[in-house]
C-alpha cells in the first residue's frame, strides 16, 4: 500500500475515533441529543393535534409486576437466587468489592400503562399516554389490551412537518373548524 493510502486510512480512522469520543464534535447528520430533542418536539406536536379530538376510551396495558431489588448482603438473597428476573453487580468502593443484586417480581402488585385512545372514523387510531392518577379526570370506559401495537408508515404517506406546523398555528390561534368526513368505501 502506498504512503498516501495509509495516510487516508489513518485520517478516516482518526475522524471516526474523534466523532465517537467527542459528543460536542460537529456532526452534520445530528447526534443522539438532537434526536431526543426532536422526538420530544414531535410528540408534543402530536399531543397538541390530538387535543382538538375527543378520546373514545382508555386503554389499560399490563406491563409486568412491581420489582423488588435484593442485594447480596441481605439475608433473603440466597433464598431468592432462582426467582431473579434480573441480576447484575456493581463495584462498591467503600466495601472494596463487587456487590451483586437481583430483582424479583412482586406478583401482588401488577403494573399497568394507561393511554387515551382516539379513533378517527375507523380509519386511523392514536394513543396518548396518561398517568394512573389522571384517569379520574376522564369519564371514559377502561378497556384492557394485551399489548399496545404500533405501526409505522412510509415517509411518502406522512404529512410534512411544515403542514403540521401550520395546523398547529391555527389550533393555537383558535382559528379553525374541525370537520371529520366519513371514510371512503
Residue, then its C-alpha position, 0 to 999 in steps of 0.5 A: x500500500x502506498x504512503x498516501x493510502x495509509x495516510x487516508x486510512x489513518x485520517x478516516x480512522x482518526x475522524x471516526x475515533x474523534x466523532x465517537x469520543x467527542x459528543x460536542x464534535x460537529x456532526x452534520x447528520x445530528x447526534x443522539x441529543x438532537x434526536x431526543x430533542x426532536x422526538x420530544x418536539x414531535x410528540x408534543x406536536x402530536x399531543x397538541x393535534x390530538x387535543x382538538x379530538x375527543x378520546x373514545x376510551x382508555x386503554x389499560x396495558x399490563x406491563x409486568x409486576x412491581x420489582x423488588x431489588x435484593x442485594x447480596x448482603x441481605x439475608x433473603x438473597x440466597x433464598x431468592x437466587x432462582x426467582x431473579x428476573x434480573x441480576x447484575x453487580x456493581x463495584x462498591x468502593x467503600x466495601x472494596x468489592x463487587x456487590x451483586x443484586x437481583x430483582x424479583x417480581x412482586x406478583x401482588x402488585x401488577x403494573x399497568x400503562x394507561x393511554x387515551x385512545x382516539x379513533x378517527x372514523x375507523x380509519x386511523x387510531x392514536x394513543x396518548x399516554x396518561x398517568x394512573x392518577x389522571x384517569x379520574x379526570x376522564x369519564x371514559x370506559x377502561x378497556x384492557x389490551x394485551x399489548x399496545x401495537x404500533x405501526x409505522x408508515x412510509x415517509x411518502x404517506x406522512x404529512x410534512x412537518x411544515x403542514x403540521x406546523x401550520x395546523x398547529x398555528x391555527x389550533x393555537x390561534x383558535x382559528x379553525x373548524x374541525x370537520x371529520x368526513x366519513x371514510x371512503x368505501 
